[in-house]
Amino acid sequence: MNTEIESLIADFYKHGYILNDALATSVFLLKKLEKPLLLEGDPGVGKTMLASALAAHLETDLIRLQCYEGLDVGNTIYEWNYQKQLLHIKLFEQERDKKKLGEEIFGMEYVLERPLLQSISAPKPVVLLIDEIDRADEEFEAYLLELLSDFQISIPELGTISAVSKPLVILTSNRTRELSDALRRRCLYHWVDFPTRARELDIIGRKLPEIDQELASQVVTFIHNLRKSSLHKPPGIAESLDWAKTLLLLNENHITDEIIKNTIGSVLKHKDDIEFVKNRSVQEFLMPID
């Protein structure tokens, strides 16, 4: 394996994120090729946390844009500081050269920077996380294409603004809708799956070093068997950690039907899923994983 990738895996581990070889290679290429990285996968597999770990690894800022339906330029790129513009107009309302006055109030000092513009205006490379891009609409994807391909943004009154330093861009998607081919072509791609049993044990052991190994093993086995069931919302890594912390707080050392009854809300967040588990024996979910 490339020594830089090995070093990347080791450093991410120090920051609490366990990379497998394939994902480490994608992060390595994100850095070297300066191309955005699109991460797709089920909720809870660690896509968002990867961006935080990358920012910690690079010792730089993380700028996050949380996507939702109806995002527009004002939420994501910029908007004008109207109060400051009005104040300028009042101060210079006797200015005879109206064209000059107009040029003055449409300068960068009157721009309120939103996440996308902030990311290319930063004096050193930052990590830009465009989280859950699938929740935004196709019109917003069109806004992104110029940034993703050329690291620049066009503002009608100011022209094209190129990046002071190129951000490292990570996009995440839970696949609630299909993304456009135009966006995909501009990105590296990696499908993030749920971790293997060994990797999830490693995550819990690293985050909760005081946990009993037998209890951690039961938690991971239970969670992995849950993920193979037909649930509305399978538990992610965060739920594994929450449950392990819960059992530690309750001084439990093994999982029983009574514990499931009292703590399953740390793991499952849908009424039907909870009923599905409560109507079965705990041993069914502690069966060894193939």
N, C-alpha and C positions, 0 to 999 in steps of 0.2 A: 504494500500500500504506500502511496505517496506520503512522505514524512510530514508534509504540511497538513495533510488530512488527519494523520495520527495526532499531531499536535493540537489540531482543532478539536478533536474528540476529547482529548485530555483536558483542554481548557474549558470546554463547555461543561464537562463533568464537575469541574471546580465550581462552576456557577449553578450547579444543580440541575443541569439538563443532560440527559443521556442520549447521545446521537448513535444511531446505527451507521454502518458504513455507507449505505446508499444516501441517507439524508445528509450525512457529513459531506459527501461528495457534492451534493446539490448546493450546500452552503458555501463550500469551497469555490464552486463555479460562479455562484452569485457574486462573490468578492472579486474573483479574477476577471470574469467576463463583463462585469458591471451591467448585468441584465437582471430585470426583476424576476423574482421567484414566486410562482403561483403554487400554493399549498392547498390541496383538496383533501377532504377526509371527513369522517363522522365528527359531530361535536364531541369535545372532550378528549381528543387524542393528542393535544399539546401543540397545535398549530400557532396559537397566539403566544404561548410561552416561548416558542422558538425565537420570536422577534425580540422579546425581552432579554433572552440569554445572549443573542447576537449583539445587542447594544452593550450589555455588560462585558462581553468578550472584547469588543472594540473600544470600550471605555468612552462611549459617545452617548448622545441623547437618543431617546426613542420618541418619535412623533407618531401618534396613533390617530387614525381616522376611522371611527366606527360607522359603518355604512347602514343605511336604512332607506326605505322607499321615500322618494321625494327630495333626495339630496340635490343641491344645485351649486352654482358657482359661489354664491354668497356663503354657503356653509363649508365649502371645501377649498376654494382657491383664494378669494379676496372679496372684500366689499369696501366701499368708500367710507371714510370717516366724515359723515355729513356734518356733524357738529363743528368739527375743525374747519371744514370747507366754508360753512356759513360764517364762522367767526372771522376767517380770512377775508371773505367778501365784505363784511361789515367794516373791518379795519381799513380796507382799501376801496370802499364803495365810490370814492371820488376818482378812482383810477380811470383815466380817459381811454386807455388802450384796453378795450374789453377782451380782445384776443389774447393779449399777454396775461390778463387776469385769469382767463379760462385755462391757459396753459399752466399757470402757477398752481391752481387748485386741483389739477389732475396730475400731480406728481407723486412719486413713491412715498413722500412723507405724509400723504393723505390716505394711504392704503392701509387697511386693517388686514394683516396677513392671516389666512386660514391654513390648515395643516399642509396642503399640497405646496402652496407658495412658501411657507415656512421651511419646508424640507429642502428646497433648492436655493433658498436665500441664506441658509446657515453657513457660517464661515468654515466649518469643517464637515466632512461627511457624517450624516446622521442615518439612523435606521428609520425608514418610513413604513409603518404598518397600515395597510389598507385592509381593515378587518371585516370579514363577512361581505365581500364584494357582491355575492349572489343576492343579498338583501336589497341592494340598490337596483335601479332600473337601467335599461339599455342606454338611455340618454346620458346617464352619468358615465357609463363606460366610454362613450365617445369623448367626454371631457378628458378622460385619462390617457387616451392614445398618444397624444403629443408628448406628455410627460414620460410615459413608459418607453417610448422609442427614442426621443431626442433629449430628454431631461430639460425641457423648456416649457414655458407656458405663455400663451398669447393673451394679452389684455388689450381690448380695442383702443383705449385711450393712451396706452403706454407703449404698445408694440410687443415684440417678443422678448421675454425675460429668460435668459439662459441660466443654468445652474452655476452658482458660485463654486460649489463642490457637489459632485453627484451623490445623491443619497443611495443607500442600499435599500431597495424596495422589496417588501414581502407582502403579497396579497393572500388572503385566506378565503376559502369558500367551503360551505357545508353542502353544496350542491342542491339547494332548494330550487334553483333554476339553472338552466344551461347558460354558460358564458359564451360570448361571441368569439368567433374564430379570430377576428382582428385582435382582440385582447390576448388570446392564447398564443398567437404567433409572436407576440412581443415578449413573452416570458419563458423562462425555464419552468419546468413542471416537476412536481413530486406529489405522489399520493401518500398521505400519512395514514398508516393503519394503526389500530390499537397495538400496544406493545406486546411482545411475547411475555409469557409467564415469568421467565427469568429476568427480563428487563424491568417488568413492573415490580418484582420483588426487590430489585436493585434500587428502584426509585423510592419505594417505601422505606427501605433500610437506610437510604441516604437522608431522606427527609425526617425520618423518625428513628434515629439510631438506638433509642431506648426500647423499641418494641421487641417482644419475644419472637423469635424466628418462626416458631410453630404457629403463633397467631397470625403473623404476616402471611405465612403460607396459606392458611385457611382463608384469609381475606381475599387474596389474589385468586385462589381456586374458585371461591364463591362468585367473585366478580366475573371471572372469565366464563363460568358456566351460565351466568345471567346473560352475558353478551351473546351467547349462542341461542338464547330463548327468543321468543317472539314478543318483544317489548315495544311499547310506544317510544320510549327514550332509554336506550341502553346506557349504563353508567360509564362515565369517562374516568380518566386518571384522577381528576380532582375528587370525584366521589370515592374512589378507592382510598385516597389519603384522608378524606373527611371521616370515613368510617373507621379507619385504623386509629385516627386521633380520638374518635368517640369511644372506642373500646378501651383505649389506654386510659382515658379520663374516668371510665367506669370500673377500672381495675379488672377487666375481664381478660381471661387467658385462653378462652376457646369459645367458639360460636355455638349457640344453642337455639332452639325454637323460641324460647322466651326472649333472648337477646334480639333475634330477628324481629319479633313482634314490637319491641320497644325502640329499636334503632334504625329500622329499615328506611325511615325518612331521610337519613343521611346519605342513602344510596340511590333511592328511586324517587322521582318527583312527579309521578302520575298515578292517580288513584287505582286505575285498572292494573298497572304493573305491580303495585303494592299488594293488591288482592291476589294476583297471580302467585306471588311468592308466599304469602301467608297461607294459602290453601295447599301448600306442598311441604313436605318434610325438609328440614334443613340438610339432611344427609343427601338428598337428591342433588343439591348444589355443591356438595363437598366431595363429589365423586372425582377421582383422579382424571386429569385432562390428558387426552391422547397426545 
